């Protein structure tokens, strides 16, 4: 039996699905098709996507959505509540503002930030469970699933592979990694070095690892580097003292959202939330410390000790 691999762009990143001990290329192709279809539904960059059409509605206007989209809405609100708004999918106006700032190397004005902040509040999302309908309370509000979509996709792909009889696989959706079956070593990017330079490695088996880091996107504006992880409480790039957070657990959807929240909250405030969900973590601080939660230490190897 052979190894089958498919690599493709979707969800704003490059994705790889690798199946071991199987000759069924069609299974990998089906998984790729699912991720690409999810991208078509959820992309804020596609004007015809389900999410873009939802974001174009007026405040209080309802829209019926697909099962996948509805589930992600629901999971997003649960994570918003769990983190007291550190993770907030209605931060679309802030995300758009800072994407433009990073693209043009121009800081948003105070008035622009205040306008965007007033539109951010996950509690403004409303649901009709029976009809799978959703709406936002205020006109101008918008949702961005960039902090949760890859996790949901990874969960569904692994579930799909299991249903197809796959026993050993690695699903890597732009750094959201799921290992099915036999143990695999998964590298963690060193946030202070070029892409591809690992800080260390985790050994995973039938679980997921998700990383959120300020090194992924950013620009130097007015002499200071501004990154893409925006604290919805301040409207500004997070200043929690972290360079990256890697979470390990059983549900990639939850890990994806909580990795963003943990980065924003900082290690001290994030750990109690993560502990309550049975999630382990590796934190890399701006001072070079690598902090690993106790139950993960035996599965983590640090390649190069960071300087203090």
C-alpha positions as CSV (number, residue, x, y, z in Angstrom):
1,X,0.0,0.0,0.0
2,X,1.3,3.5,-0.8
3,X,1.3,7.0,0.7
4,X,-1.2,9.4,-0.9
5,X,-0.8,13.2,-0.6
6,X,-2.7,16.2,-1.9
7,X,-1.6,19.8,-1.6
8,X,-3.8,22.7,-2.4
9,X,-4.7,26.3,-1.6
10,X,-7.8,27.2,0.4
11,X,-8.8,29.1,3.5
12,X,-6.1,31.7,2.8
13,X,-3.3,29.1,3.2
14,X,-1.6,26.1,1.7
15,X,-3.0,22.8,2.9
16,X,-1.6,19.2,2.8
17,X,-3.5,16.0,3.5
18,X,-1.3,12.9,3.7
19,X,-2.7,9.4,3.9
20,X,-0.5,6.5,4.9
21,X,-0.9,2.8,4.2
22,X,-3.6,3.4,1.7
23,X,-4.0,3.5,-2.1
24,X,-7.3,5.3,-2.2
25,X,-6.5,8.7,-3.8
26,X,-10.2,9.4,-4.1
27,X,-10.4,9.7,-0.3
28,X,-7.8,12.5,-0.3
29,X,-9.5,14.1,-3.2
30,X,-12.9,14.1,-1.4
31,X,-11.2,15.7,1.6
32,X,-9.7,18.4,-0.5
33,X,-13.1,19.0,-2.2
34,X,-14.7,19.5,1.2
35,X,-12.1,22.1,2.3
36,X,-12.4,24.0,-1.0
37,X,-16.2,24.0,-0.7
38,X,-15.9,25.4,2.8
39,X,-13.6,28.1,1.6
40,X,-16.2,29.1,-1.0
41,X,-18.8,29.4,1.8
42,X,-16.7,31.2,4.4
43,X,-14.2,33.4,2.6
44,X,-14.5,37.2,3.3
45,X,-12.5,37.7,0.1
46,X,-15.1,36.1,-2.2
47,X,-18.1,38.5,-2.8
48,X,-20.3,35.6,-3.6
49,X,-19.5,33.5,-0.5
50,X,-22.2,32.7,2.0
51,X,-20.4,34.7,4.6
52,X,-19.9,37.8,2.4
53,X,-23.6,37.7,1.5
54,X,-24.4,37.6,5.2
55,X,-22.1,40.4,6.0
56,X,-23.8,42.6,3.4
57,X,-27.1,42.4,5.2
58,X,-28.6,45.3,7.2
59,X,-28.8,45.0,10.9
60,X,-31.6,42.8,12.1
61,X,-32.0,41.1,8.7
62,X,-32.1,37.3,8.9
63,X,-30.4,34.8,6.5
64,X,-30.6,31.0,6.2
65,X,-27.2,29.4,6.1
66,X,-25.7,25.9,5.5
67,X,-25.2,23.4,8.2
68,X,-21.5,23.9,8.3
69,X,-21.8,27.7,8.5
70,X,-24.4,27.5,11.2
71,X,-22.3,25.2,13.3
72,X,-19.3,27.5,13.0
73,X,-21.4,30.4,14.1
74,X,-22.6,28.5,17.2
75,X,-19.0,27.4,18.1
76,X,-17.8,30.9,17.6
77,X,-20.3,32.3,20.2
78,X,-19.4,29.5,22.7
79,X,-15.7,30.5,22.4
80,X,-16.6,34.2,22.7
81,X,-18.4,33.5,26.0
82,X,-15.6,31.2,27.3
83,X,-13.0,33.9,26.7
84,X,-15.1,36.9,27.6
85,X,-14.7,38.3,24.1
86,X,-11.0,37.8,23.6
87,X,-12.1,35.7,20.7
88,X,-14.8,37.6,18.8
89,X,-16.0,36.6,15.3
90,X,-17.7,40.0,14.9
91,X,-14.3,41.7,14.8
92,X,-14.6,41.8,11.0
93,X,-14.5,45.6,10.9
94,X,-11.3,45.7,12.9
95,X,-9.7,42.9,10.9
96,X,-10.5,44.8,7.6
97,X,-9.1,48.0,9.0
98,X,-5.8,46.4,10.1
99,X,-5.5,44.4,6.9
100,X,-5.5,47.7,5.0
101,X,-3.1,49.3,7.5
102,X,-0.6,46.5,7.1
103,X,-1.0,46.6,3.3
104,X,-0.5,50.4,3.0
105,X,1.8,50.8,6.1
106,X,-0.6,53.5,7.4
107,X,-2.1,53.5,10.8
108,X,-5.9,53.8,11.1
109,X,-7.1,57.1,12.5
110,X,-8.6,57.3,16.0
111,X,-12.0,57.9,14.5
112,X,-11.7,54.9,12.2
113,X,-10.7,52.7,15.2
114,X,-13.6,54.0,17.3
115,X,-16.1,53.4,14.6
116,X,-14.9,49.8,14.0
117,X,-14.8,49.0,17.7
118,X,-18.4,50.1,18.2
119,X,-19.4,47.4,15.7
120,X,-17.6,44.5,17.5
121,X,-19.7,42.4,20.0
122,X,-20.2,38.7,19.6
123,X,-23.4,39.1,21.7
124,X,-25.0,40.9,18.8
125,X,-25.2,37.6,16.8
126,X,-28.7,36.0,16.9
127,X,-29.8,32.5,16.0
128,X,-32.9,30.6,14.9
129,X,-31.9,27.0,15.5
130,X,-35.0,25.5,13.9
131,X,-34.5,27.3,10.5
132,X,-30.7,27.6,10.7
133,X,-31.0,31.4,10.4
134,X,-28.6,34.0,11.7
135,X,-28.5,37.8,11.9
136,X,-26.5,40.7,13.3
137,X,-28.1,43.4,15.4
138,X,-26.4,46.5,13.9
139,X,-25.9,47.5,10.3
140,X,-22.2,47.6,9.4
141,X,-21.3,44.7,11.6
142,X,-19.4,41.8,10.0
143,X,-18.1,38.4,10.8
144,X,-14.7,37.0,10.0
145,X,-14.1,33.2,10.5
146,X,-10.3,33.5,10.0
147,X,-9.7,32.4,13.6
148,X,-11.9,29.3,13.5
149,X,-12.5,28.0,10.0
150,X,-9.3,26.0,9.6
151,X,-10.0,24.2,12.9
152,X,-13.5,23.3,11.8
153,X,-12.2,22.1,8.5
154,X,-9.6,19.9,10.2
155,X,-12.1,18.3,12.5
156,X,-14.4,17.5,9.6
157,X,-11.6,16.2,7.4
158,X,-10.3,13.8,10.1
159,X,-13.9,12.6,10.7
160,X,-14.4,12.1,6.9
161,X,-11.1,10.1,6.7
162,X,-12.1,7.9,9.6
163,X,-15.5,7.2,8.0
164,X,-13.6,6.2,4.8
165,X,-11.5,3.6,6.8
166,X,-8.3,5.6,6.9
167,X,-6.2,4.6,9.9
168,X,-3.1,6.7,9.6
169,X,-3.0,10.3,8.3
170,X,-1.7,13.8,8.9
171,X,-3.9,16.8,8.0
172,X,-2.1,20.1,7.9
173,X,-4.3,23.1,7.1
174,X,-1.9,25.9,7.2
175,X,-0.5,25.0,10.6
176,X,-3.6,23.5,12.0
177,X,-2.4,19.9,12.3
178,X,-4.3,16.7,13.0
179,X,-2.7,13.3,13.4
180,X,-4.8,10.3,12.9
181,X,-3.4,6.9,14.0
182,X,0.2,6.2,14.6
183,X,2.3,8.9,16.4
184,X,3.9,11.7,14.4
185,X,6.4,14.4,15.2
186,X,5.1,17.9,14.3
187,X,7.4,20.9,14.3
188,X,6.6,24.2,16.0
189,X,7.8,27.3,14.1
190,X,10.4,29.5,15.9
191,X,8.6,32.8,15.8
192,X,11.9,34.8,15.8
193,X,13.4,32.9,12.8
194,X,12.5,32.5,9.1
195,X,9.6,30.3,8.1
196,X,10.5,26.6,8.2
197,X,12.9,27.0,11.2
198,X,11.5,24.9,14.0
199,X,11.7,25.9,17.7
200,X,10.8,22.3,18.7
201,X,8.6,19.4,18.0
202,X,5.5,17.8,19.5
203,X,4.6,14.1,19.3
204,X,0.9,13.8,18.4
205,X,-1.4,10.8,18.2
206,X,-5.1,11.1,17.5
207,X,-5.1,14.8,18.4
208,X,-4.6,18.2,17.0
209,X,-2.1,21.1,17.4
210,X,-2.9,24.7,16.4
211,X,-0.5,27.6,16.5
212,X,-1.3,31.3,16.6
213,X,1.6,33.7,16.2
214,X,2.4,37.4,15.5
215,X,5.1,36.4,13.0
216,X,2.6,35.3,10.4
217,X,1.6,38.7,9.0
218,X,2.5,42.2,9.8
219,X,4.4,45.4,8.8
220,X,6.5,48.1,10.3
221,X,4.4,51.2,10.6
222,X,5.8,54.4,12.1
223,X,8.8,52.6,13.4
224,X,7.0,49.8,15.1
225,X,6.0,46.4,13.9
226,X,2.2,45.9,13.9
227,X,0.9,42.3,13.5
228,X,-2.5,40.9,12.4
229,X,-3.8,39.5,15.7
230,X,-6.1,42.2,16.9
231,X,-7.4,42.5,20.5
232,X,-11.1,43.1,20.0
233,X,-11.2,44.8,23.4
234,X,-8.7,47.5,22.4
235,X,-9.0,47.5,18.6
236,X,-5.2,47.3,18.4
237,X,-2.7,44.5,17.7
238,X,-2.4,42.4,20.8
239,X,0.4,43.3,23.3
240,X,0.2,40.3,25.6
241,X,3.9,39.7,25.7
242,X,3.7,36.5,23.5
243,X,5.1,35.7,20.1
244,X,3.2,32.5,19.6
245,X,0.9,30.0,21.2
246,X,0.5,26.3,20.3
247,X,-2.4,24.4,21.7
248,X,-2.9,20.6,21.8
249,X,-6.2,18.8,22.2
250,X,-9.0,16.8,20.7
251,X,-11.2,19.5,19.0
252,X,-9.5,21.6,16.3
253,X,-12.4,24.0,16.1
254,X,-12.1,24.9,19.7
255,X,-8.3,24.9,19.6
256,X,-8.2,27.3,16.6
257,X,-10.4,29.9,18.4
258,X,-8.8,29.5,21.8
259,X,-5.3,29.8,20.3
260,X,-6.2,33.3,19.1
261,X,-7.8,34.1,22.5
262,X,-4.8,32.7,24.4
263,X,-2.4,34.9,22.4
264,X,-4.5,37.9,23.2
265,X,-5.0,37.1,26.9
266,X,-1.4,36.1,27.6
267,X,-0.2,32.9,29.3
268,X,-1.3,33.8,32.9
269,X,-4.9,34.5,32.0
270,X,-5.2,31.9,29.3
271,X,-4.0,28.8,31.3
272,X,-7.1,28.6,33.6
273,X,-9.4,28.6,30.5
274,X,-7.3,26.0,28.7
275,X,-7.1,23.8,31.8
276,X,-10.9,23.9,32.2
277,X,-11.1,22.5,28.6
278,X,-8.4,19.9,29.0
279,X,-6.1,21.7,26.6
280,X,-2.3,21.8,26.8
281,X,-0.1,24.6,25.5
282,X,3.3,25.9,24.5
283,X,3.8,29.6,24.9
284,X,6.7,31.5,23.4
285,X,7.2,35.0,25.0
286,X,8.7,38.1,23.6
287,X,11.6,37.7,26.1
288,X,12.5,34.3,24.6
289,X,11.0,32.0,27.3
290,X,9.3,28.8,26.2
291,X,6.6,27.8,28.6
292,X,5.1,24.3,28.4
293,X,2.1,23.1,30.4
294,X,3.0,20.2,32.7
295,X,1.1,17.4,30.9
296,X,2.6,18.3,27.6
297,X,6.3,18.4,28.6
298,X,6.9,14.7,28.0
299,X,5.6,15.1,24.4
300,X,7.6,18.2,23.6
301,X,11.2,18.5,22.5
302,X,12.9,21.9,22.5
303,X,15.5,22.1,19.7
304,X,17.3,25.3,20.7
305,X,17.1,27.0,24.0
306,X,15.9,30.5,23.6
307,X,17.9,33.3,25.3
308,X,16.3,35.0,28.2
